Amino acid sequence: MTDIHHLTPQDVPLLEALLDTFGEAFNDRETYTARRPSAQYLRRLLDGDAFIALAALKDGVVVGGIAAYELRKFEQERSEIYIYDLAVADGHRRQGIATAMIGKLQEIAAARGAWVIFVQADTAVEDAPAIALYTRLGVREEVLHFDIPVPGGRHAG
């Protein structure tokens, strides 16, 4: 049985384990583990009202998770939830864990009065399972994504 846990400031070790899970699932350990934030930073992040972290636990071990952000809108009194990262560890896929995590996020979004949950997926072949999941759960929109450089940021030249 998988337990979907909404992380709180007391769950920094679970968030750190989730970072490891993301690094392995995305084959990008460098991004998720090389410059890990301090426990104090992670605690503040979990204590804020804009960040939402969910961990899927099997026998106390993190096997998946969601990192999401609540974006408050300015044109109306409502918000949207953006799924920034969603991953399930290799040996635990195709067991309904991602669907269960999104279901839990839907409950959280409803409790916060959010208007919609949205996520983006790459059109690369390796994202086909994610695209199939999101298509089953939501309405597909064709959009373009642009990275605008920030001086000193990742795309600064």
ZIFENCOR-V462769 format. One record per residue. N is the residue number from 1. OMEGA is omega in radians with two decimals (* if undefined). NEAR is the number of other C-alpha atoms within 8 Angstrom. Layout:
n=N omega=OMEGA near=NEAR
n=N omega=OMEGA near=NEAR
This chain:
n=1 omega=-3.14 near=3
n=2 omega=3.08 near=8
n=3 omega=3.08 near=7
n=4 omega=-3.03 near=11
n=5 omega=3.05 near=8
n=6 omega=-3.03 near=8
n=7 omega=3.10 near=13
n=8 omega=3.13 near=9
n=9 omega=3.11 near=11
n=10 omega=-3.04 near=6
n=11 omega=-3.14 near=9
n=12 omega=3.11 near=11
n=13 omega=3.09 near=6
n=14 omega=3.10 near=10
n=15 omega=3.09 near=12
n=16 omega=3.08 near=8
n=17 omega=3.10 near=9
n=18 omega=3.07 near=13
n=19 omega=3.08 near=10
n=20 omega=-3.14 near=11
n=21 omega=3.10 near=15
n=22 omega=-3.13 near=16
n=23 omega=3.12 near=14
n=24 omega=-3.08 near=10
n=25 omega=-3.11 near=11
n=26 omega=-3.08 near=8
n=27 omega=-3.07 near=6
n=28 omega=-3.10 near=10
n=29 omega=-3.12 near=12
n=30 omega=-3.10 near=8
n=31 omega=-2.99 near=8
n=32 omega=-3.09 near=12
n=33 omega=-3.00 near=10
n=34 omega=-3.10 near=7
n=35 omega=-3.07 near=7
n=36 omega=3.10 near=6
n=37 omega=3.10 near=6
n=38 omega=3.09 near=6
n=39 omega=3.13 near=7
n=40 omega=3.12 near=6
n=41 omega=-3.13 near=8
n=42 omega=3.10 near=12
n=43 omega=3.11 near=13
n=44 omega=3.12 near=9
n=45 omega=-3.14 near=9
n=46 omega=-3.13 near=13
n=47 omega=3.14 near=8
n=48 omega=-3.11 near=7
n=49 omega=-3.12 near=7
n=50 omega=-3.06 near=7
n=51 omega=3.10 near=11
n=52 omega=3.08 near=13
n=53 omega=3.06 near=12
n=54 omega=3.07 near=13
n=55 omega=3.02 near=17
n=56 omega=-3.07 near=14
n=57 omega=2.98 near=13
n=58 omega=-3.10 near=10
n=59 omega=3.09 near=5
n=60 omega=-3.13 near=5
n=61 omega=3.11 near=6
n=62 omega=3.12 near=13
n=63 omega=3.12 near=13
n=64 omega=3.12 near=16
n=65 omega=3.07 near=18
n=66 omega=2.92 near=14
n=67 omega=-3.08 near=12
n=68 omega=3.13 near=12
n=69 omega=3.00 near=11
n=70 omega=-3.14 near=12
n=71 omega=3.12 near=9
n=72 omega=-3.10 near=8
n=73 omega=3.13 near=9
n=74 omega=-3.04 near=5
n=75 omega=3.08 near=4
n=76 omega=3.09 near=5
n=77 omega=3.10 near=7
n=78 omega=3.11 near=9
n=79 omega=3.07 near=12
n=80 omega=3.09 near=13
n=81 omega=3.13 near=13
n=82 omega=3.05 near=11
n=83 omega=-3.12 near=13
n=84 omega=3.10 near=9
n=85 omega=3.02 near=9
n=86 omega=3.14 near=11
n=87 omega=3.00 near=12
n=88 omega=-3.13 near=13
n=89 omega=-3.06 near=11
n=90 omega=-3.05 near=6
n=91 omega=-3.07 near=4
n=92 omega=-3.12 near=9
n=93 omega=3.11 near=9
n=94 omega=3.13 near=5
n=95 omega=3.12 near=5
n=96 omega=-3.10 near=7
n=97 omega=3.13 near=13
n=98 omega=3.11 near=11
n=99 omega=3.12 near=8
n=100 omega=3.12 near=9
n=101 omega=3.11 near=14
n=102 omega=3.07 near=8
n=103 omega=3.09 near=8
n=104 omega=3.11 near=9
n=105 omega=3.08 near=9
n=106 omega=3.10 near=9
n=107 omega=3.13 near=8
n=108 omega=3.14 near=8
n=109 omega=3.13 near=13
n=110 omega=3.14 near=8
n=111 omega=3.13 near=7
n=112 omega=-3.13 near=6
n=113 omega=-3.13 near=8
n=114 omega=-3.09 near=12
n=115 omega=-3.05 near=8
n=116 omega=2.95 near=8
n=117 omega=3.08 near=11
n=118 omega=-3.09 near=8
n=119 omega=3.04 near=7
n=120 omega=3.12 near=5
n=121 omega=3.08 near=7
n=122 omega=3.13 near=5
n=123 omega=3.13 near=6
n=124 omega=-3.10 near=6
n=125 omega=-3.10 near=5
n=126 omega=3.10 near=5
n=127 omega=-3.11 near=10
n=128 omega=3.10 near=9
n=129 omega=3.11 near=7
n=130 omega=3.13 near=8
n=131 omega=3.10 near=9
n=132 omega=3.11 near=8
n=133 omega=-3.09 near=9
n=134 omega=3.10 near=10
n=135 omega=3.13 near=9
n=136 omega=-3.04 near=6
n=137 omega=-3.02 near=6
n=138 omega=-3.14 near=6
n=139 omega=-3.11 near=6
n=140 omega=3.04 near=6
n=141 omega=3.07 near=4
n=142 omega=-3.12 near=4
n=143 omega=3.01 near=4
n=144 omega=3.14 near=4
n=145 omega=3.13 near=4
n=146 omega=2.99 near=4
n=147 omega=3.12 near=4
n=148 omega=-3.05 near=5
n=149 omega=3.04 near=8
n=150 omega=3.12 near=8
n=151 omega=-3.11 near=5
n=152 omega=-3.12 near=6
n=153 omega=-3.01 near=7
n=154 omega=-3.11 near=6
n=155 omega=-3.12 near=8
n=156 omega=-3.09 near=8
n=157 omega=* near=2
